[in-house]
């Protein structure tokens, strides 16, 4: 595993995009790819592609591009996808249900091992191989099963309390779908998924385009 500190989140996101493009290219029978092609897919420049990869070693040869199988394997290693990660979901609502049943997680090495809720009407209901568990047993389950990642899919007013419980139980990585910012210690990594904010970004892009067309 490559251990590199202080890599920008934007770089990690681009690595994920590169990996998906490499996998798509391999499925089409391609064996090599240029930095220009990766740049086009990643919405960046070939110089940025080379810089992103240089943080982790030396890849490819000038004028020959990158060998897809080798670069794919390296990116999977860099992104920690050589192993399986256990994921728990807090919240058995619509978002939690969709996430728990998303088959792409398992394909990438993320195993949803448990779902929790405090609603008695949902506790005990079955989601394929999973049974919704009572939030009361959260800490005990974490101590026994050692999940690495928690997903918050609950109302904003409940998010901080749930996050505090997860942190005290030893969780070091949280994916937050709750419409609020949560506070955690420096050694806990949080990624926020704010769908309203993403839609606002699209709204801005459309409005900006329309204003340019009106000039």
N, C-alpha and C positions, 0 to 999 in steps of 0.2 A: 504494500500500500504506500502511495506517495504521500509524504507528510509535508505539506507546504502551508505556512502561516500567512494570514492577512491577504487572502485572495478575495477580491471584490465579489459581492453577490452577483453583479452583472456578468462577471467572467464565468462563474459557475453556471448561470442560466444559459450562456452561449454554449458552454461545453455540452449541456443537455441537448440543445438544438443540434449541435454537430453530430452527437451520437445518434439521434433519431434519423438524421439525413444519411449517415453512414450505413445504418441498418437498412434503410429503404434502398440505398444504392446497391448493397450486397444482395438484397432480394431480387434486384433486376439483373444480377449476374456481373456487376462491375467489380473490378479488383483494385483499381486505383482511382484517386480523386485529387483534384488540385485545390490549393488554398482559395483560388478564385471561386470555385464552385461552392465550397463550404461558406465562404463569405456571402455569396448571393443568398444562400438559404438562411444564413444567420442574420441577414440585414446589416452587415458590417463590411469591413474592407479585408483584403487578403493580408495586409500588414497586421491588422488586429487579430486575425486567426493565428498567424504565426506567433504573435506576442502571447496570446492566450495559452497556446500549447507550450511555449518556451518556459513557462513557469514550472512545468512538470518534467522537462527533459528535452531531448532532441528527437524530432520526428520528421520523416520524409527526407527526400533528397532534392536539391535544386534542379528544376527542369524535369523532374520525374513525378512530383506529387507525393501523395501519401498512399501507402498500401492499406486498403480498407480493412482487412482482417486484423492487422497489427494495431492500427490506430483505434479500431473499435474495442479491442481487448484492453488497450491502455486506458481509454476513456471510461470503460466500465470499472476498471480498477481504481482510477482516480475518484470516480463518483461513489465508490463504496458498494458497487452492485455485484460484487463477487460473492456476497453472502446474503442471507435472508434476514430481514429486519421485521421484528414483531411490532405491530401497530394496534393500538386500542383507540376506539372512537367514543367520545363522550357526547351523548345526545342521540336519541333514537327517533329523531324527527325526519323530515323529508330529505334534508341534506345528508344526515348521518346514514339514512337508508341507502341513498344513491351511492355514497362513498363505500359503504360496506359491500355493496354488490358489484362494484366496478372491477371487472376482471383484469384490467390493465395493471392494477397494483401487483397482483401475484406474478404477472409476467415480468415485472421489473424487480421482483425480489422482495416485495412488501406484503407481508402476510397479516391480514386483519384477524387478530386472535380473540378480540372481545369487544362488545359494545355495551355501554352503560347508560342508564337513565334513572331518574328518581320518580317517574310516573308509574304508579302501580298498574295502570292499564296496559303499559308497554312491557313491564318487567315479566320475563318468562315467555314472551312471544318469540317465535322462531324466524330467523332470517337465513334460509338455507341451512348451512351447518352451524350457524351461530344462534345462541339464545341470549336475548337481551338480559343483562345482569343489573342488579340493584346497585346504585351508587354507594350504598352503605358498605359494600364489600370491596370497594376500589383499592384501598391501601393494602388490604390483606392479599388481594389477588396480585398486585404489583410485586409485593415482596416474594410471592411464590413463583410467579411466572416470568418476571423480569422483562417486560416489554421495553423497547427502546424509544418508541415514538408514540406521542398521543395527539389525537386530532380533536379539537374543540368544535363541535357543531351544535352550539347551544345559544340561547339568547344572550345579548351583550351584558345584561345585568347579572348574569350568573357566571360569566367567563372568568373574572378575576378570582373568585372563590374556588372554582374548579382548578384553575391554574395553580393556585397556592397549594392545593391538596396534591396535585401531580408533582410539583417541585419537591415538596416535603417527602413524598414517597420515593423520590429518586429519579424521576423522569428528567432527561436532559435535552429533549427535542420536542417542540410543540408546533403543530400546524394549526393556526387559528382561523376558523371561518366565522367566528363571532364578530359582529359589527362594532368592535371596540378594540382599543389597544390594551394589551395586558402587560403588567410589569413583572419581570422575572430577574433573578440574579444573573450576573455576567456570564456564568458558566452554563446557562441554559439558552439554547438557540431557539428563537421563535420566528416562524414565517407566517405572515399575515396574508390571507386571501380575502380581499375586500371587493366583492363583486360590484357594489355600487360605485366604488372609486374607478374600477376598470371601465364601467359604462360611461362615467363622466369623462374619462380620457377619450373614449370613442366619440362622445358628444362634442368634445372640444375639437377633435380632428375634423369632424364633419362640418362644424360651424366655421372653423378656420378655412376649410376648403371653399365653402359657400361664400364666405366674405371675399375671398380672392377672386372668385368667379364674378362677383357683383361689381368689381372695380373696372 
